[in-house]
Amino acid sequence: MIESADEFVRLRTSDDPAEFRRAAHEPAGVDTWLEVIDRFPEMRVWVAHNKTVPLAVLELLRHDADERVQRMVLEKRSWARAHPDDTSRK
């Protein structure tokens, strides 16, 4: 489990493929994701990319100013299951 915002950023920016994969597949608590979003706004798209990111965090990112973040949220199966009527899905 990813324990902190700093750990997530370190994993995501690592040259080690195993660490990079951890950033994409390991869960973190909602508070950790919110701290990443707050302290490292350039990482928002990678928060949305994580396979285990909670729906509550995706709902926050759904209307992000960055269209890449919005697209990443819309591509998530968990988003589609929870919001089948989201007409912005591509």
PDB file of N, CA, C and O in Angstrom:
ATOM      1  N   MET A   1       0.845  -1.186   0.000  1.00  0.00           N
ATOM      2  CA  MET A   1       0.000   0.000   0.000  1.00  0.00           C
ATOM      3  C   MET A   1       0.886   1.243   0.000  1.00  0.00           C
ATOM      4  O   MET A   1       1.911   1.294   0.679  1.00  0.00           O
ATOM      5  N   ILE A   2       0.472   2.232  -0.768  1.00  0.00           N
ATOM      6  CA  ILE A   2       1.184   3.504  -0.814  1.00  0.00           C
ATOM      7  C   ILE A   2       0.783   4.292   0.425  1.00  0.00           C
ATOM      8  O   ILE A   2      -0.402   4.527   0.661  1.00  0.00           O
ATOM      9  N   GLU A   3       1.763   4.696   1.208  1.00  0.00           N
ATOM     10  CA  GLU A   3       1.509   5.289   2.519  1.00  0.00           C
ATOM     11  C   GLU A   3       1.527   6.811   2.552  1.00  0.00           C
ATOM     12  O   GLU A   3       1.044   7.408   3.514  1.00  0.00           O
ATOM     13  N   SER A   4       2.077   7.454   1.517  1.00  0.00           N
ATOM     14  CA  SER A   4       2.176   8.919   1.567  1.00  0.00           C
ATOM     15  C   SER A   4       2.227   9.504   0.161  1.00  0.00           C
ATOM     16  O   SER A   4       2.507   8.811  -0.817  1.00  0.00           O
ATOM     17  N   ALA A   5       1.948  10.797   0.094  1.00  0.00           N
ATOM     18  CA  ALA A   5       2.048  11.514  -1.182  1.00  0.00           C
ATOM     19  C   ALA A   5       3.486  11.464  -1.707  1.00  0.00           C
ATOM     20  O   ALA A   5       3.718  11.271  -2.901  1.00  0.00           O
ATOM     21  N   ASP A   6       4.433  11.640  -0.807  1.00  0.00           N
ATOM     22  CA  ASP A   6       5.840  11.609  -1.228  1.00  0.00           C
ATOM     23  C   ASP A   6       6.215  10.245  -1.802  1.00  0.00           C
ATOM     24  O   ASP A   6       6.943  10.160  -2.790  1.00  0.00           O
ATOM     25  N   GLU A   7       5.717   9.185  -1.182  1.00  0.00           N
ATOM     26  CA  GLU A   7       6.007   7.845  -1.695  1.00  0.00           C
ATOM     27  C   GLU A   7       5.415   7.670  -3.091  1.00  0.00           C
ATOM     28  O   GLU A   7       6.083   7.137  -3.977  1.00  0.00           O
ATOM     29  N   PHE A   8       4.174   8.109  -3.301  1.00  0.00           N
ATOM     30  CA  PHE A   8       3.551   7.990  -4.620  1.00  0.00           C
ATOM     31  C   PHE A   8       4.374   8.714  -5.681  1.00  0.00           C
ATOM     32  O   PHE A   8       4.624   8.161  -6.753  1.00  0.00           O
ATOM     33  N   VAL A   9       4.791   9.928  -5.398  1.00  0.00           N
ATOM     34  CA  VAL A   9       5.574  10.707  -6.366  1.00  0.00           C
ATOM     35  C   VAL A   9       6.910  10.015  -6.640  1.00  0.00           C
ATOM     36  O   VAL A   9       7.354   9.943  -7.786  1.00  0.00           O
ATOM     37  N   ARG A  10       7.543   9.512  -5.588  1.00  0.00           N
ATOM     38  CA  ARG A  10       8.819   8.804  -5.767  1.00  0.00           C
ATOM     39  C   ARG A  10       8.619   7.579  -6.658  1.00  0.00           C
ATOM     40  O   ARG A  10       9.413   7.339  -7.568  1.00  0.00           O
ATOM     41  N   LEU A  11       7.570   6.809  -6.404  1.00  0.00           N
ATOM     42  CA  LEU A  11       7.297   5.625  -7.219  1.00  0.00           C
ATOM     43  C   LEU A  11       6.991   6.006  -8.664  1.00  0.00           C
ATOM     44  O   LEU A  11       7.511   5.394  -9.597  1.00  0.00           O
ATOM     45  N   ARG A  12       6.157   7.004  -8.841  1.00  0.00           N
ATOM     46  CA  ARG A  12       5.722   7.412 -10.188  1.00  0.00           C
ATOM     47  C   ARG A  12       6.866   7.969 -11.027  1.00  0.00           C
ATOM     48  O   ARG A  12       6.860   7.831 -12.251  1.00  0.00           O
ATOM     49  N   THR A  13       7.831   8.586 -10.392  1.00  0.00           N
ATOM     50  CA  THR A  13       8.938   9.196 -11.134  1.00  0.00           C
ATOM     51  C   THR A  13      10.178   8.318 -11.151  1.00  0.00           C
ATOM     52  O   THR A  13      11.225   8.732 -11.649  1.00  0.00           O
ATOM     53  N   SER A  14      10.071   7.122 -10.616  1.00  0.00           N
ATOM     54  CA  SER A  14      11.207   6.203 -10.547  1.00  0.00           C
ATOM     55  C   SER A  14      11.554   5.645 -11.926  1.00  0.00           C
ATOM     56  O   SER A  14      10.692   5.510 -12.794  1.00  0.00           O
ATOM     57  N   ASP A  15      12.817   5.330 -12.103  1.00  0.00           N
ATOM     58  CA  ASP A  15      13.275   4.648 -13.321  1.00  0.00           C
ATOM     59  C   ASP A  15      13.131   3.136 -13.192  1.00  0.00           C
ATOM     60  O   ASP A  15      13.295   2.405 -14.168  1.00  0.00           O
ATOM     61  N   ASP A  16      12.825   2.676 -11.992  1.00  0.00           N
ATOM     62  CA  ASP A  16      12.674   1.245 -11.730  1.00  0.00           C
ATOM     63  C   ASP A  16      11.268   0.813 -12.149  1.00  0.00           C
ATOM     64  O   ASP A  16      10.285   1.284 -11.577  1.00  0.00           O
ATOM     65  N   PRO A  17      11.160  -0.076 -13.138  1.00  0.00           N
ATOM     66  CA  PRO A  17       9.840  -0.489 -13.619  1.00  0.00           C
ATOM     67  C   PRO A  17       8.939  -1.069 -12.511  1.00  0.00           C
ATOM     68  O   PRO A  17       7.723  -0.883 -12.553  1.00  0.00           O
ATOM     69  N   ALA A  18       9.507  -1.749 -11.549  1.00  0.00           N
ATOM     70  CA  ALA A  18       8.702  -2.318 -10.459  1.00  0.00           C
ATOM     71  C   ALA A  18       8.081  -1.207  -9.616  1.00  0.00           C
ATOM     72  O   ALA A  18       6.921  -1.313  -9.218  1.00  0.00           O
ATOM     73  N   GLU A  19       8.822  -0.162  -9.345  1.00  0.00           N
ATOM     74  CA  GLU A  19       8.282   0.954  -8.577  1.00  0.00           C
ATOM     75  C   GLU A  19       7.235   1.716  -9.378  1.00  0.00           C
ATOM     76  O   GLU A  19       6.203   2.127  -8.847  1.00  0.00           O
ATOM     77  N   PHE A  20       7.516   1.895 -10.661  1.00  0.00           N
ATOM     78  CA  PHE A  20       6.569   2.571 -11.556  1.00  0.00           C
ATOM     79  C   PHE A  20       5.233   1.816 -11.564  1.00  0.00           C
ATOM     80  O   PHE A  20       4.169   2.432 -11.515  1.00  0.00           O
ATOM     81  N   ARG A  21       5.294   0.473 -11.624  1.00  0.00           N
ATOM     82  CA  ARG A  21       4.083  -0.357 -11.603  1.00  0.00           C
ATOM     83  C   ARG A  21       3.337  -0.211 -10.283  1.00  0.00           C
ATOM     84  O   ARG A  21       2.107  -0.174 -10.266  1.00  0.00           O
ATOM     85  N   ARG A  22       4.068  -0.129  -9.187  1.00  0.00           N
ATOM     86  CA  ARG A  22       3.419   0.062  -7.885  1.00  0.00           C
ATOM     87  C   ARG A  22       2.573   1.329  -7.892  1.00  0.00           C
ATOM     88  O   ARG A  22       1.462   1.339  -7.363  1.00  0.00           O
ATOM     89  N   ALA A  23       3.096   2.397  -8.490  1.00  0.00           N
ATOM     90  CA  ALA A  23       2.352   3.663  -8.543  1.00  0.00           C
ATOM     91  C   ALA A  23       1.057   3.512  -9.324  1.00  0.00           C
ATOM     92  O   ALA A  23       0.090   4.228  -9.065  1.00  0.00           O
ATOM     93  N   ALA A  24       1.027   2.600 -10.267  1.00  0.00           N
ATOM     94  CA  ALA A  24      -0.157   2.408 -11.101  1.00  0.00           C
ATOM     95  C   ALA A  24      -1.149   1.396 -10.527  1.00  0.00           C
ATOM     96  O   ALA A  24      -2.327   1.415 -10.884  1.00  0.00           O
ATOM     97  N   HIS A  25      -0.680   0.510  -9.638  1.00  0.00           N
ATOM     98  CA  HIS A  25      -1.532  -0.605  -9.218  1.00  0.00           C
ATOM     99  C   HIS A  25      -1.805  -0.698  -7.729  1.00  0.00           C
ATOM    100  O   HIS A  25      -2.760  -1.368  -7.335  1.00  0.00           O
ATOM    101  N   GLU A  26      -1.014  -0.062  -6.890  1.00  0.00           N
ATOM    102  CA  GLU A  26      -1.219  -0.211  -5.448  1.00  0.00           C
ATOM    103  C   GLU A  26      -2.207   0.821  -4.910  1.00  0.00           C
ATOM    104  O   GLU A  26      -2.252   1.959  -5.377  1.00  0.00           O
ATOM    105  N   PRO A  27      -2.986   0.411  -3.934  1.00  0.00           N
ATOM    106  CA  PRO A  27      -3.934   1.346  -3.329  1.00  0.00           C
ATOM    107  C   PRO A  27      -3.256   2.317  -2.368  1.00  0.00           C
ATOM    108  O   PRO A  27      -2.125   2.113  -1.927  1.00  0.00           O
ATOM    109  N   ALA A  28      -3.983   3.362  -2.070  1.00  0.00           N
ATOM    110  CA  ALA A  28      -3.598   4.337  -1.047  1.00  0.00           C
ATOM    111  C   ALA A  28      -4.897   4.815  -0.413  1.00  0.00           C
ATOM    112  O   ALA A  28      -5.971   4.665  -0.996  1.00  0.00           O
ATOM    113  N   GLY A  29      -4.800   5.375   0.753  1.00  0.00           N
ATOM    114  CA  GLY A  29      -5.982   5.920   1.406  1.00  0.00           C
ATOM    115  C   GLY A  29      -6.448   7.198   0.726  1.00  0.00           C
ATOM    116  O   GLY A  29      -5.670   7.874   0.052  1.00  0.00           O
ATOM    117  N   VAL A  30      -7.699   7.518   0.904  1.00  0.00           N
ATOM    118  CA  VAL A  30      -8.264   8.740   0.318  1.00  0.00           C
ATOM    119  C   VAL A  30      -7.441   9.952   0.742  1.00  0.00           C
ATOM    120  O   VAL A  30      -7.158  10.824  -0.079  1.00  0.00           O
ATOM    121  N   ASP A  31      -7.058  10.015   2.003  1.00  0.00           N
ATOM    122  CA  ASP A  31      -6.264  11.155   2.476  1.00  0.00           C
ATOM    123  C   ASP A  31      -4.940  11.271   1.733  1.00  0.00           C
ATOM    124  O   ASP A  31      -4.473  12.376   1.458  1.00  0.00           O
ATOM    125  N   THR A  32      -4.337  10.139   1.411  1.00  0.00           N
ATOM    126  CA  THR A  32      -3.073  10.165   0.658  1.00  0.00           C
ATOM    127  C   THR A  32      -3.306  10.710  -0.738  1.00  0.00           C
ATOM    128  O   THR A  32      -2.548  11.557  -1.212  1.00  0.00           O
ATOM    129  N   TRP A  33      -4.364  10.224  -1.410  1.00  0.00           N
ATOM    130  CA  TRP A  33      -4.654  10.735  -2.756  1.00  0.00           C
ATOM    131  C   TRP A  33      -4.946  12.231  -2.725  1.00  0.00           C
ATOM    132  O   TRP A  33      -4.492  12.970  -3.598  1.00  0.00           O
ATOM    133  N   LEU A  34      -5.690  12.674  -1.738  1.00  0.00           N
ATOM    134  CA  LEU A  34      -5.999  14.102  -1.645  1.00  0.00           C
ATOM    135  C   LEU A  34      -4.740  14.924  -1.397  1.00  0.00           C
ATOM    136  O   LEU A  34      -4.615  16.041  -1.899  1.00  0.00           O
ATOM    137  N   GLU A  35      -3.821  14.379  -0.633  1.00  0.00           N
ATOM    138  CA  GLU A  35      -2.552  15.082  -0.403  1.00  0.00           C
ATOM    139  C   GLU A  35      -1.727  15.162  -1.687  1.00  0.00           C
ATOM    140  O   GLU A  35      -1.105  16.188  -1.962  1.00  0.00           O
ATOM    141  N   VAL A  36      -1.722  14.090  -2.469  1.00  0.00           N
ATOM    142  CA  VAL A  36      -1.012  14.132  -3.761  1.00  0.00           C
ATOM    143  C   VAL A  36      -1.609  15.234  -4.630  1.00  0.00           C
ATOM    144  O   VAL A  36      -0.877  16.052  -5.187  1.00  0.00           O
ATOM    145  N   ILE A  37      -2.927  15.259  -4.746  1.00  0.00           N
ATOM    146  CA  ILE A  37      -3.614  16.260  -5.573  1.00  0.00           C
ATOM    147  C   ILE A  37      -3.289  17.668  -5.100  1.00  0.00           C
ATOM    148  O   ILE A  37      -3.062  18.565  -5.912  1.00  0.00           O
ATOM    149  N   ASP A  38      -3.266  17.858  -3.801  1.00  0.00           N
ATOM    150  CA  ASP A  38      -3.015  19.182  -3.237  1.00  0.00           C
ATOM    151  C   ASP A  38      -1.557  19.610  -3.378  1.00  0.00           C
ATOM    152  O   ASP A  38      -1.275  20.730  -3.804  1.00  0.00           O
ATOM    153  N   ARG A  39      -0.649  18.739  -3.028  1.00  0.00           N
ATOM    154  CA  ARG A  39       0.777  19.108  -2.993  1.00  0.00           C
ATOM    155  C   ARG A  39       1.478  18.951  -4.333  1.00  0.00           C
ATOM    156  O   ARG A  39       2.456  19.647  -4.609  1.00  0.00           O
ATOM    157  N   PHE A  40       0.984  18.041  -5.168  1.00  0.00           N
ATOM    158  CA  PHE A  40       1.648  17.745  -6.441  1.00  0.00           C
ATOM    159  C   PHE A  40       0.620  17.770  -7.576  1.00  0.00           C
ATOM    160  O   PHE A  40       0.302  16.722  -8.136  1.00  0.00           O
ATOM    161  N   PRO A  41       0.101  18.943  -7.919  1.00  0.00           N
ATOM    162  CA  PRO A  41      -0.969  19.002  -8.925  1.00  0.00           C
ATOM    163  C   PRO A  41      -0.573  18.406 -10.281  1.00  0.00           C
ATOM    164  O   PRO A  41      -1.435  17.962 -11.039  1.00  0.00           O
ATOM    165  N   GLU A  42       0.698  18.395 -10.578  1.00  0.00           N
ATOM    166  CA  GLU A  42       1.153  17.807 -11.845  1.00  0.00           C
ATOM    167  C   GLU A  42       0.972  16.285 -11.862  1.00  0.00           C
ATOM    168  O   GLU A  42       1.112  15.661 -12.914  1.00  0.00           O
ATOM    169  N   MET A  43       0.667  15.690 -10.721  1.00  0.00           N
ATOM    170  CA  MET A  43       0.483  14.239 -10.610  1.00  0.00           C
ATOM    171  C   MET A  43      -0.985  13.824 -10.675  1.00  0.00           C
ATOM    172  O   MET A  43      -1.291  12.637 -10.560  1.00  0.00           O
ATOM    173  N   ARG A  44      -1.893  14.775 -10.857  1.00  0.00           N
ATOM    174  CA  ARG A  44      -3.326  14.447 -10.848  1.00  0.00           C
ATOM    175  C   ARG A  44      -3.681  13.393 -11.893  1.00  0.00           C
ATOM    176  O   ARG A  44      -4.465  12.485 -11.616  1.00  0.00           O
ATOM    177  N   VAL A  45      -3.116  13.507 -13.079  1.00  0.00           N
ATOM    178  CA  VAL A  45      -3.424  12.525 -14.122  1.00  0.00           C
ATOM    179  C   VAL A  45      -2.966  11.133 -13.697  1.00  0.00           C
ATOM    180  O   VAL A  45      -3.600  10.139 -14.050  1.00  0.00           O
ATOM    181  N   TRP A  46      -1.873  11.055 -12.946  1.00  0.00           N
ATOM    182  CA  TRP A  46      -1.357   9.755 -12.511  1.00  0.00           C
ATOM    183  C   TRP A  46      -2.152   9.214 -11.331  1.00  0.00           C
ATOM    184  O   TRP A  46      -2.234   7.999 -11.151  1.00  0.00           O
ATOM    185  N   VAL A  47      -2.733  10.084 -10.534  1.00  0.00           N
ATOM    186  CA  VAL A  47      -3.666   9.632  -9.495  1.00  0.00           C
ATOM    187  C   VAL A  47      -4.861   8.977 -10.188  1.00  0.00           C
ATOM    188  O   VAL A  47      -5.265   7.876  -9.815  1.00  0.00           O
ATOM    189  N   ALA A  48      -5.420   9.639 -11.182  1.00  0.00           N
ATOM    190  CA  ALA A  48      -6.562   9.094 -11.924  1.00  0.00           C
ATOM    191  C   ALA A  48      -6.197   7.796 -12.637  1.00  0.00           C
ATOM    192  O   ALA A  48      -7.054   6.933 -12.828  1.00  0.00           O
ATOM    193  N   HIS A  49      -4.944   7.652 -13.029  1.00  0.00           N
ATOM    194  CA  HIS A  49      -4.479   6.468 -13.740  1.00  0.00           C
ATOM    195  C   HIS A  49      -4.395   5.238 -12.835  1.00  0.00           C
ATOM    196  O   HIS A  49      -4.530   4.111 -13.313  1.00  0.00           O
ATOM    197  N   ASN A  50      -4.177   5.438 -11.552  1.00  0.00           N
ATOM    198  CA  ASN A  50      -4.023   4.321 -10.627  1.00  0.00           C
ATOM    199  C   ASN A  50      -5.241   3.402 -10.699  1.00  0.00           C
ATOM    200  O   ASN A  50      -6.379   3.873 -10.694  1.00  0.00           O
ATOM    201  N   LYS A  51      -5.006   2.112 -10.765  1.00  0.00           N
ATOM    202  CA  LYS A  51      -6.078   1.120 -10.948  1.00  0.00           C
ATOM    203  C   LYS A  51      -7.001   0.994  -9.741  1.00  0.00           C
ATOM    204  O   LYS A  51      -8.106   0.465  -9.863  1.00  0.00           O
ATOM    205  N   THR A  52      -6.563   1.473  -8.576  1.00  0.00           N
ATOM    206  CA  THR A  52      -7.338   1.274  -7.362  1.00  0.00           C
ATOM    207  C   THR A  52      -7.874   2.568  -6.770  1.00  0.00           C
ATOM    208  O   THR A  52      -8.451   2.553  -5.682  1.00  0.00           O
ATOM    209  N   VAL A  53      -7.698   3.672  -7.454  1.00  0.00           N
ATOM    210  CA  VAL A  53      -8.100   4.962  -6.885  1.00  0.00           C
ATOM    211  C   VAL A  53      -9.604   4.943  -6.570  1.00  0.00           C
ATOM    212  O   VAL A  53     -10.404   4.533  -7.410  1.00  0.00           O
ATOM    213  N   PRO A  54      -9.986   5.378  -5.381  1.00  0.00           N
ATOM    214  CA  PRO A  54     -11.392   5.329  -4.983  1.00  0.00           C
ATOM    215  C   PRO A  54     -12.285   6.256  -5.813  1.00  0.00           C
ATOM    216  O   PRO A  54     -11.843   7.286  -6.321  1.00  0.00           O
ATOM    217  N   LEU A  55     -13.529   5.866  -5.931  1.00  0.00           N
ATOM    218  CA  LEU A  55     -14.509   6.643  -6.687  1.00  0.00           C
ATOM    219  C   LEU A  55     -14.614   8.072  -6.156  1.00  0.00           C
ATOM    220  O   LEU A  55     -14.787   9.006  -6.939  1.00  0.00           O
ATOM    221  N   ALA A  56     -14.513   8.253  -4.860  1.00  0.00           N
ATOM    222  CA  ALA A  56     -14.597   9.606  -4.282  1.00  0.00           C
ATOM    223  C   ALA A  56     -13.510  10.516  -4.843  1.00  0.00           C
ATOM    224  O   ALA A  56     -13.740  11.708  -5.048  1.00  0.00           O
ATOM    225  N   VAL A  57     -12.350   9.969  -5.088  1.00  0.00           N
ATOM    226  CA  VAL A  57     -11.253  10.765  -5.657  1.00  0.00           C
ATOM    227  C   VAL A  57     -11.517  11.016  -7.137  1.00  0.00           C
ATOM    228  O   VAL A  57     -11.274  12.117  -7.631  1.00  0.00           O
ATOM    229  N   LEU A  58     -12.009  10.011  -7.841  1.00  0.00           N
ATOM    230  CA  LEU A  58     -12.346  10.206  -9.253  1.00  0.00           C
ATOM    231  C   LEU A  58     -13.427  11.278  -9.410  1.00  0.00           C
ATOM    232  O   LEU A  58     -13.383  12.076 -10.346  1.00  0.00           O
ATOM    233  N   GLU A  59     -14.386  11.293  -8.501  1.00  0.00           N
ATOM    234  CA  GLU A  59     -15.441  12.306  -8.572  1.00  0.00           C
ATOM    235  C   GLU A  59     -14.869  13.707  -8.408  1.00  0.00           C
ATOM    236  O   GLU A  59     -15.351  14.653  -9.030  1.00  0.00           O
ATOM    237  N   LEU A  60     -13.858  13.841  -7.585  1.00  0.00           N
ATOM    238  CA  LEU A  60     -13.181  15.127  -7.436  1.00  0.00           C
ATOM    239  C   LEU A  60     -12.436  15.505  -8.722  1.00  0.00           C
ATOM    240  O   LEU A  60     -12.425  16.668  -9.126  1.00  0.00           O
ATOM    241  N   LEU A  61     -11.822  14.517  -9.348  1.00  0.00           N
ATOM    242  CA  LEU A  61     -11.013  14.786 -10.545  1.00  0.00           C
ATOM    243  C   LEU A  61     -11.835  14.879 -11.831  1.00  0.00           C
ATOM    244  O   LEU A  61     -11.336  15.354 -12.851  1.00  0.00           O
ATOM    245  N   ARG A  62     -13.074  14.435 -11.788  1.00  0.00           N
ATOM    246  CA  ARG A  62     -13.906  14.395 -13.004  1.00  0.00           C
ATOM    247  C   ARG A  62     -14.019  15.754 -13.688  1.00  0.00           C
ATOM    248  O   ARG A  62     -14.079  15.822 -14.915  1.00  0.00           O
ATOM    249  N   HIS A  63     -14.049  16.822 -12.923  1.00  0.00           N
ATOM    250  CA  HIS A  63     -14.198  18.158 -13.507  1.00  0.00           C
ATOM    251  C   HIS A  63     -12.925  18.972 -13.344  1.00  0.00           C
ATOM    252  O   HIS A  63     -12.970  20.196 -13.228  1.00  0.00           O
ATOM    253  N   ASP A  64     -11.799  18.289 -13.335  1.00  0.00           N
ATOM    254  CA  ASP A  64     -10.501  18.953 -13.222  1.00  0.00           C
ATOM    255  C   ASP A  64     -10.301  19.898 -14.399  1.00  0.00           C
ATOM    256  O   ASP A  64     -10.847  19.683 -15.481  1.00  0.00           O
ATOM    257  N   ALA A  65      -9.524  20.931 -14.182  1.00  0.00           N
ATOM    258  CA  ALA A  65      -9.244  21.907 -15.248  1.00  0.00           C
ATOM    259  C   ALA A  65      -8.424  21.282 -16.381  1.00  0.00           C
ATOM    260  O   ALA A  65      -8.479  21.751 -17.518  1.00  0.00           O
ATOM    261  N   ASP A  66      -7.679  20.246 -16.079  1.00  0.00           N
ATOM    262  CA  ASP A  66      -6.825  19.584 -17.077  1.00  0.00           C
ATOM    263  C   ASP A  66      -7.646  18.518 -17.807  1.00  0.00           C
ATOM    264  O   ASP A  66      -8.125  17.566 -17.190  1.00  0.00           O
ATOM    265  N   GLU A  67      -7.803  18.682 -19.100  1.00  0.00           N
ATOM    266  CA  GLU A  67      -8.598  17.738 -19.887  1.00  0.00           C
ATOM    267  C   GLU A  67      -8.019  16.333 -19.878  1.00  0.00           C
ATOM    268  O   GLU A  67      -8.762  15.361 -20.017  1.00  0.00           O
ATOM    269  N   ARG A  68      -6.702  16.207 -19.717  1.00  0.00           N
ATOM    270  CA  ARG A  68      -6.083  14.872 -19.645  1.00  0.00           C
ATOM    271  C   ARG A  68      -6.585  14.124 -18.413  1.00  0.00           C
ATOM    272  O   ARG A  68      -6.831  12.919 -18.464  1.00  0.00           O
ATOM    273  N   VAL A  69      -6.731  14.846 -17.318  1.00  0.00           N
ATOM    274  CA  VAL A  69      -7.235  14.243 -16.084  1.00  0.00           C
ATOM    275  C   VAL A  69      -8.687  13.811 -16.284  1.00  0.00           C
ATOM    276  O   VAL A  69      -9.062  12.702 -15.905  1.00  0.00           O
ATOM    277  N   GLN A  70      -9.499  14.679 -16.874  1.00  0.00           N
ATOM    278  CA  GLN A  70     -10.898  14.347 -17.144  1.00  0.00           C
ATOM    279  C   GLN A  70     -11.009  13.095 -18.014  1.00  0.00           C
ATOM    280  O   GLN A  70     -11.811  12.205 -17.732  1.00  0.00           O
ATOM    281  N   ARG A  71     -10.205  13.034 -19.064  1.00  0.00           N
ATOM    282  CA  ARG A  71     -10.221  11.869 -19.966  1.00  0.00           C
ATOM    283  C   ARG A  71      -9.842  10.595 -19.234  1.00  0.00           C
ATOM    284  O   ARG A  71     -10.451   9.546 -19.442  1.00  0.00           O
ATOM    285  N   MET A  72      -8.830  10.688 -18.371  1.00  0.00           N
ATOM    286  CA  MET A  72      -8.397   9.513 -17.630  1.00  0.00           C
ATOM    287  C   MET A  72      -9.530   9.014 -16.726  1.00  0.00           C
ATOM    288  O   MET A  72      -9.752   7.808 -16.622  1.00  0.00           O
ATOM    289  N   VAL A  73     -10.238   9.928 -16.081  1.00  0.00           N
ATOM    290  CA  VAL A  73     -11.371   9.530 -15.238  1.00  0.00           C
ATOM    291  C   VAL A  73     -12.434   8.836 -16.086  1.00  0.00           C
ATOM    292  O   VAL A  73     -12.951   7.789 -15.698  1.00  0.00           O
ATOM    293  N   LEU A  74     -12.757   9.408 -17.231  1.00  0.00           N
ATOM    294  CA  LEU A  74     -13.792   8.844 -18.097  1.00  0.00           C
ATOM    295  C   LEU A  74     -13.421   7.467 -18.633  1.00  0.00           C
ATOM    296  O   LEU A  74     -14.306   6.681 -18.969  1.00  0.00           O
ATOM    297  N   GLU A  75     -12.149   7.166 -18.716  1.00  0.00           N
ATOM    298  CA  GLU A  75     -11.698   5.869 -19.223  1.00  0.00           C
ATOM    299  C   GLU A  75     -11.770   4.764 -18.172  1.00  0.00           C
ATOM    300  O   GLU A  75     -11.642   3.586 -18.503  1.00  0.00           O
ATOM    301  N   LYS A  76     -11.970   5.130 -16.927  1.00  0.00           N
ATOM    302  CA  LYS A  76     -11.975   4.144 -15.848  1.00  0.00           C
ATOM    303  C   LYS A  76     -13.274   3.339 -15.862  1.00  0.00           C
ATOM    304  O   LYS A  76     -14.362   3.908 -15.948  1.00  0.00           O
ATOM    305  N   ARG A  77     -13.156   2.019 -15.779  1.00  0.00           N
ATOM    306  CA  ARG A  77     -14.342   1.170 -15.718  1.00  0.00           C
ATOM    307  C   ARG A  77     -15.160   1.449 -14.467  1.00  0.00           C
ATOM    308  O   ARG A  77     -16.390   1.406 -14.490  1.00  0.00           O
ATOM    309  N   SER A  78     -14.458   1.737 -13.374  1.00  0.00           N
ATOM    310  CA  SER A  78     -15.179   2.020 -12.130  1.00  0.00           C
ATOM    311  C   SER A  78     -16.046   3.272 -12.276  1.00  0.00           C
ATOM    312  O   SER A  78     -17.125   3.359 -11.691  1.00  0.00           O
ATOM    313  N   TRP A  79     -15.566   4.240 -13.060  1.00  0.00           N
ATOM    314  CA  TRP A  79     -16.355   5.449 -13.301  1.00  0.00           C
ATOM    315  C   TRP A  79     -17.590   5.108 -14.143  1.00  0.00           C
ATOM    316  O   TRP A  79     -18.701   5.544 -13.840  1.00  0.00           O
ATOM    317  N   ALA A  80     -17.380   4.331 -15.190  1.00  0.00           N
ATOM    318  CA  ALA A  80     -18.488   3.969 -16.077  1.00  0.00           C
ATOM    319  C   ALA A  80     -19.565   3.181 -15.334  1.00  0.00           C
ATOM    320  O   ALA A  80     -20.756   3.378 -15.575  1.00  0.00           O
ATOM    321  N   ARG A  81     -19.151   2.287 -14.431  1.00  0.00           N
ATOM    322  CA  ARG A  81     -20.124   1.520 -13.657  1.00  0.00           C
ATOM    323  C   ARG A  81     -20.909   2.427 -12.702  1.00  0.00           C
ATOM    324  O   ARG A  81     -22.117   2.262 -12.533  1.00  0.00           O
ATOM    325  N   ALA A  82     -20.226   3.366 -12.093  1.00  0.00           N
ATOM    326  CA  ALA A  82     -20.875   4.236 -11.113  1.00  0.00           C
ATOM    327  C   ALA A  82     -21.675   5.370 -11.759  1.00  0.00           C
ATOM    328  O   ALA A  82     -22.631   5.874 -11.170  1.00  0.00           O
ATOM    329  N   HIS A  83     -21.284   5.765 -12.965  1.00  0.00           N
ATOM    330  CA  HIS A  83     -21.917   6.904 -13.640  1.00  0.00           C
ATOM    331  C   HIS A  83     -22.234   6.548 -15.107  1.00  0.00           C
ATOM    332  O   HIS A  83     -21.688   7.151 -16.030  1.00  0.00           O
ATOM    333  N   PRO A  84     -23.109   5.578 -15.301  1.00  0.00           N
ATOM    334  CA  PRO A  84     -23.396   5.149 -16.692  1.00  0.00           C
ATOM    335  C   PRO A  84     -24.026   6.232 -17.537  1.00  0.00           C
ATOM    336  O   PRO A  84     -23.982   6.154 -18.765  1.00  0.00           O
ATOM    337  N   ASP A  85     -24.608   7.239 -16.917  1.00  0.00           N
ATOM    338  CA  ASP A  85     -25.264   8.301 -17.673  1.00  0.00           C
ATOM    339  C   ASP A  85     -24.372   9.516 -17.911  1.00  0.00           C
ATOM    340  O   ASP A  85     -24.837  10.556 -18.378  1.00  0.00           O
ATOM    341  N   ASP A  86     -23.100   9.377 -17.591  1.00  0.00           N
ATOM    342  CA  ASP A  86     -22.183  10.498 -17.833  1.00  0.00           C
ATOM    343  C   ASP A  86     -22.045  10.653 -19.347  1.00  0.00           C
ATOM    344  O   ASP A  86     -21.317   9.904 -19.998  1.00  0.00           O
ATOM    345  N   THR A  87     -22.753  11.631 -19.888  1.00  0.00           N
ATOM    346  CA  THR A  87     -22.826  11.799 -21.336  1.00  0.00           C
ATOM    347  C   THR A  87     -21.514  12.266 -21.960  1.00  0.00           C
ATOM    348  O   THR A  87     -21.391  12.309 -23.184  1.00  0.00           O
ATOM    349  N   SER A  88     -20.558  12.606 -21.146  1.00  0.00           N
ATOM    350  CA  SER A  88     -19.272  13.039 -21.682  1.00  0.00           C
ATOM    351  C   SER A  88     -18.370  11.872 -22.034  1.00  0.00           C
ATOM    352  O   SER A  88     -17.294  12.072 -22.596  1.00  0.00           O
ATOM    353  N   ARG A  89     -18.795  10.643 -21.710  1.00  0.00           N
ATOM    354  CA  ARG A  89     -17.956   9.480 -22.048  1.00  0.00           C
ATOM    355  C   ARG A  89     -17.773   9.392 -23.553  1.00  0.00           C
ATOM    356  O   ARG A  89     -18.694   9.617 -24.338  1.00  0.00           O
ATOM    357  N   LYS A  90     -16.582   9.066 -23.909  1.00  0.00           N
ATOM    358  CA  LYS A  90     -16.243   8.985 -25.335  1.00  0.00           C
ATOM    359  C   LYS A  90     -16.361   7.571 -25.818  1.00  0.00           C
ATOM    360  O   LYS A  90     -16.117   7.297 -26.993  1.00  0.00           O
TER     361      LYS A  90
END
